[in-house]
Amino acid sequence: MAVSLEQNLPMDTRNLSLAHNRITAVPPGYLTCYMELRVLDLRNNSLVELPPGLFLHTKRLAHLDLSYNNLSHVPADMFQEAHGLVHIDLSHNPWLRRVHPQAFQGLVQLRDLDLSYGGLAFLSLEALEGLPGLVTLQIGGNPWVCGCTMEPLLKWLRNRIQRCTADSQLAECRGPPEVEGAPLFSLTEESFKACHLTLTLDDYLFIAFVGFVVSIASVVTNFLLGITANCCHRWSKASEEEEI
């Protein structure tokens, strides 16, 4: 059974925890009166999406936890006007398939972003390029699809990781203290453990065509070999008869 949200909270509420309930939806404008809100904890619920403009009036919101929900995508206006966000946790949303390229636009203060253990096969580089203050990025545990579309993101991440010093076997790499703003990333072998290669319809057609060509070539080759062997046999037999 779904749980209804409390409507009579003090207007100066700074820390609001709604975790571990069966919340399936947040009413539009629910946070309008809570302008002092700093922390919002919505983890471990059944949220599929958030209403547009939910954070329009929570300009001081710094920590947002949406982990362990059923979010399917992160739209462009999800964090609209929430420019004070420092930490966003979207981990463990197994149906999370898409992050809009402008989902985090304007979040210049964002330092920690957790997108781990979702259903992401692809992540646009544009979604991360507008985050100059990003220090921690966690994206492990997603079913990444390797391919040309991921190359820009991988190149960007490799450049960021090069500023870190870490053992290649570790899940994290920490920047040296003398490098200001050195990022912490969980992008290593562990992050792309489930990375796999997918084939398109064109790939399957090409494979089928190559198989067909190889089969025809094999049949033709066997036919020519058979004719050659038969001719050699007849020539040999004719030679023997002439000698007799």
Solvent accessible surface area in square Angstrom, and as a share of the most:
residue,aa,sasa,rsa
1,M,196,0.88
2,A,59,0.46
3,V,59,0.34
4,S,103,0.67
5,L,18,0.09
6,E,85,0.38
7,Q,112,0.50
8,N,134,0.69
9,L,42,0.21
10,P,83,0.52
11,M,133,0.60
12,D,94,0.49
13,T,21,0.12
14,R,139,0.51
15,N,105,0.54
16,L,12,0.06
17,S,73,0.47
18,L,20,0.10
19,A,13,0.10
20,H,114,0.51
21,N,55,0.28
22,R,149,0.54
23,I,2,0.01
24,T,72,0.42
25,A,68,0.52
26,V,9,0.05
27,P,53,0.33
28,P,110,0.69
29,G,40,0.38
30,Y,17,0.06
31,L,2,0.01
32,T,51,0.29
33,C,70,0.42
34,Y,11,0.04
35,M,111,0.50
36,E,47,0.21
37,L,0,0.00
38,R,69,0.25
39,V,45,0.26
40,L,3,0.01
41,D,16,0.08
42,L,1,0.01
43,R,89,0.32
44,N,69,0.35
45,N,12,0.06
46,S,38,0.24
47,L,0,0.00
48,V,79,0.46
49,E,105,0.47
50,L,18,0.09
51,P,20,0.12
52,P,107,0.67
53,G,17,0.16
54,L,4,0.02
55,F,1,0.00
56,L,63,0.31
57,H,82,0.37
58,T,0,0.00
59,K,119,0.51
60,R,128,0.47
61,L,0,0.00
62,A,20,0.16
63,H,78,0.35
64,L,1,0.00
65,D,29,0.15
66,L,0,0.00
67,S,4,0.03
68,Y,116,0.44
69,N,3,0.01
70,N,53,0.27
71,L,0,0.00
72,S,40,0.26
73,H,67,0.30
74,V,0,0.00
75,P,39,0.24
76,A,45,0.35
77,D,57,0.30
78,M,12,0.05
79,F,4,0.02
80,Q,83,0.37
81,E,61,0.27
82,A,0,0.00
83,H,84,0.38
84,G,12,0.12
85,L,0,0.00
86,V,39,0.22
87,H,52,0.23
88,I,0,0.00
89,D,21,0.11
90,L,1,0.00
91,S,5,0.03
92,H,62,0.28
93,N,0,0.00
94,P,70,0.44
95,W,142,0.50
96,L,0,0.00
97,R,134,0.49
98,R,125,0.46
99,V,8,0.05
100,H,49,0.22
101,P,37,0.23
102,Q,79,0.35
103,A,2,0.02
104,F,3,0.01
105,Q,126,0.56
106,G,29,0.28
107,L,0,0.00
108,V,87,0.50
109,Q,101,0.45
110,L,0,0.00
111,R,118,0.43
112,D,42,0.22
113,L,2,0.01
114,D,17,0.09
115,L,1,0.00
116,S,8,0.05
117,Y,118,0.45
118,G,11,0.10
119,G,6,0.06
120,L,0,0.00
121,A,35,0.27
122,F,94,0.39
123,L,2,0.01
124,S,18,0.12
125,L,39,0.19
126,E,91,0.41
127,A,3,0.03
128,L,1,0.00
129,E,103,0.46
130,G,41,0.39
131,L,3,0.01
132,P,103,0.65
133,G,25,0.24
134,L,2,0.01
135,V,27,0.16
136,T,18,0.11
137,L,1,0.01
138,Q,65,0.29
139,I,1,0.01
140,G,10,0.09
141,G,34,0.33
142,N,1,0.00
143,P,50,0.31
144,W,0,0.00
145,V,42,0.24
146,C,52,0.31
147,G,36,0.34
148,C,117,0.70
149,T,99,0.58
150,M,2,0.01
151,E,88,0.39
152,P,69,0.43
153,L,2,0.01
154,L,28,0.14
155,K,132,0.56
156,W,43,0.15
157,L,0,0.00
158,R,123,0.45
159,N,76,0.39
160,R,36,0.13
161,I,42,0.21
162,Q,141,0.63
163,R,96,0.35
164,C,16,0.10
165,T,93,0.54
166,A,56,0.43
167,D,80,0.41
168,S,75,0.49
169,Q,134,0.59
170,L,96,0.48
171,A,50,0.39
172,E,69,0.31
173,C,3,0.02
174,R,156,0.57
175,G,23,0.22
176,P,25,0.15
177,P,133,0.84
178,E,136,0.61
179,V,50,0.29
180,E,163,0.73
181,G,46,0.44
182,A,16,0.13
183,P,0,0.00
184,L,31,0.16
185,F,1,0.00
186,S,17,0.11
187,L,15,0.07
188,T,33,0.19
189,E,119,0.53
190,E,93,0.42
191,S,2,0.01
192,F,39,0.16
193,K,158,0.67
194,A,55,0.43
195,C,34,0.20
196,H,86,0.38
197,L,137,0.68
198,T,68,0.39
199,L,79,0.39
200,T,83,0.48
201,L,128,0.64
202,D,104,0.54
203,D,52,0.27
204,Y,125,0.48
205,L,104,0.52
206,F,134,0.56
207,I,95,0.48
208,A,66,0.51
209,F,126,0.52
210,V,61,0.35
211,G,37,0.36
212,F,129,0.54
213,V,68,0.39
214,V,92,0.53
215,S,60,0.39
216,I,84,0.43
217,A,52,0.40
218,S,56,0.36
219,V,96,0.55
220,V,73,0.42
221,T,69,0.40
222,N,94,0.48
223,F,129,0.54
224,L,99,0.49
225,L,111,0.55
226,G,41,0.39
227,I,74,0.38
228,T,77,0.45
229,A,62,0.48
230,N,70,0.36
231,C,73,0.44
232,C,76,0.45
233,H,120,0.54
234,R,162,0.59
235,W,184,0.65
236,S,48,0.31
237,K,115,0.49
238,A,47,0.37
239,S,35,0.22
240,E,101,0.45
241,E,108,0.48
242,E,149,0.67
243,E,149,0.67
244,I,183,0.93
